[in-house]
Amino acid sequence: MNSENMNKDEMNQQTAGGPENEAPETVNEADGANAAEQSQEMTQESAAAENGSAPENAGEAGDQNGSAKEEKKGFFKKKKDPRDEKIEELTDRVKRQMAEFENFRKRTEKEKSSMYEMGARDIIERILPVVDNFERGLASIPEEAKATPFADGMEKIYKQFQKTLEEAGVKAIEAVGQEFDPNFHNAVMHVDDESLGENVVAEELLKGYMYRDTVVRHSMVKVAN
């Protein structure tokens, strides 16, 4: 009886101890699963980090390649010959001097032309009183004396004088019978004349002259009202 009771007790102890012995194994399995999950997560994070850093590394590699190409290009770039640079410099200098000389020539010609015009006007203004005296002298010759050699010679000299002035660009301003124009005429008197229209030159008191396109002396005239 005692031996049977002892066997039962041992069996009960083994039965009771079975679950206790299996519990640690269950705990170990759970720890292993957690460790596997953590390992998998770490693997995924490291892969994502590697994938994310790849473009940056690629960009850096591209920059390095670009700088290397530029350095290579600069290294193999052909240097400009100093003689060519000197030729370009001298050519540019010559062009500038030619342009300056052309401007100087045009300016000088303009100044010379202006000085010539001023000198010509001054000479013409001095000659015109002589022409006026010639006309007054010819007008004072009596009719019976106009056929004399002296009067004929004076008339020929006057015509030659007029021709010379015309060739130089001097011409008389038309006045009598023309409408009064303040640009060419200087009205010193007004007369009542029904045979003439209003504001028409009735008489010329002093002949006016033009030199080319400018008035040297205005005509002194009488204007009809």
Order of alpha helices (4+ residues) and beta strands (2+ residues): alpha-alpha-alpha-beta-beta-beta-beta-beta-beta
